[in-house]
Structure formats: C-alpha cells, structure tokens
C-alpha cells in the first residue's frame, strides 16, 4: 500500500489517526503530527485568551455589583 498523501509514492507506514485518517508514510505521518500539534497549540492559546477575557469581565461585573 502506498502513502495516500498527495504526490507521494512511498510505502504507507501507518494511519494518521489524529489528523486525516489516511494511510501515510513515516515522513508524512510526522508532518501530519506536527500540523496536529500546531493546530492544538493554537486552540489552547485561544482558550487561554478567552478564559482570561472571561475572568476580566467577571471581575469587572463583580466590581460594579459591589459598588451599587
């Protein structure tokens, strides 16, 4: 079985279970793993920013309520 990555004719090494579910060679498996980690890190950064914004808004609301 050959790698299902576009334009690759190497033998498939494994299935890309975290990213695309394709049978890929080792080189492309590593590449897809790196892409998955990059995307996951970006999602965690977005979550961190959202959590920080939510905390700030909650603090502002609590301050406003306590001043009333």
C-alpha positions as CSV (number, residue, x, y, z in Angstrom):
1,X,0.0,0.0,0.0
2,X,1.3,3.4,-0.9
3,X,1.1,6.7,1.0
4,X,-2.2,8.5,0.4
5,X,-0.6,11.9,0.8
6,X,-0.9,13.9,-2.5
7,X,2.1,13.2,-4.8
8,X,3.8,10.7,-2.6
9,X,4.7,7.2,-3.8
10,X,6.4,5.8,-0.7
11,X,5.1,2.8,1.2
12,X,2.5,3.6,3.8
13,X,3.8,3.3,7.3
14,X,0.7,4.0,9.5
15,X,-2.7,5.6,9.6
16,X,-2.8,9.3,10.6
17,X,-5.2,8.8,13.5
18,X,-5.1,12.4,14.8
19,X,-5.4,14.4,11.7
20,X,-6.8,12.9,8.4
21,X,-7.3,9.1,8.8
22,X,-5.1,8.5,5.7
23,X,-2.5,5.8,5.3
24,X,0.8,7.7,5.1
25,X,4.5,7.1,5.0
26,X,6.6,7.9,8.1
27,X,7.7,11.3,6.7
28,X,4.1,12.4,6.2
29,X,2.9,10.9,9.5
30,X,5.5,13.1,11.2
31,X,4.4,16.1,9.2
32,X,0.7,15.5,10.0
33,X,1.6,15.0,13.7
34,X,3.5,18.3,13.7
35,X,0.5,20.0,12.0
36,X,-1.9,18.5,14.6
37,X,0.3,19.7,17.4
38,X,0.5,23.2,15.9
39,X,-3.3,23.4,15.5
40,X,-3.9,22.0,19.0
41,X,-1.4,24.6,20.5
42,X,-3.3,27.4,18.7
43,X,-6.6,26.1,20.1
44,X,-5.1,26.1,23.6
45,X,-3.8,29.7,23.1
46,X,-7.3,30.8,22.0
47,X,-8.8,29.0,25.0
48,X,-6.4,30.7,27.3
49,X,-7.2,34.2,25.9
50,X,-10.9,33.5,26.1
51,X,-10.6,32.4,29.7
52,X,-8.5,35.4,30.5
53,X,-11.1,37.7,28.9
54,X,-13.9,36.0,30.8
55,X,-12.1,36.4,34.1
56,X,-11.5,40.1,33.4
57,X,-15.2,40.5,32.6
58,X,-16.3,38.6,35.7
59,X,-14.0,40.8,37.8
60,X,-15.4,44.0,36.2
61,X,-19.0,42.8,36.8
62,X,-18.3,41.9,40.4
63,X,-16.7,45.3,41.0
64,X,-19.8,47.1,39.5
65,X,-22.2,45.0,41.6
66,X,-20.2,45.7,44.8
67,X,-20.3,49.4,44.1
68,X,-24.1,49.5,43.8
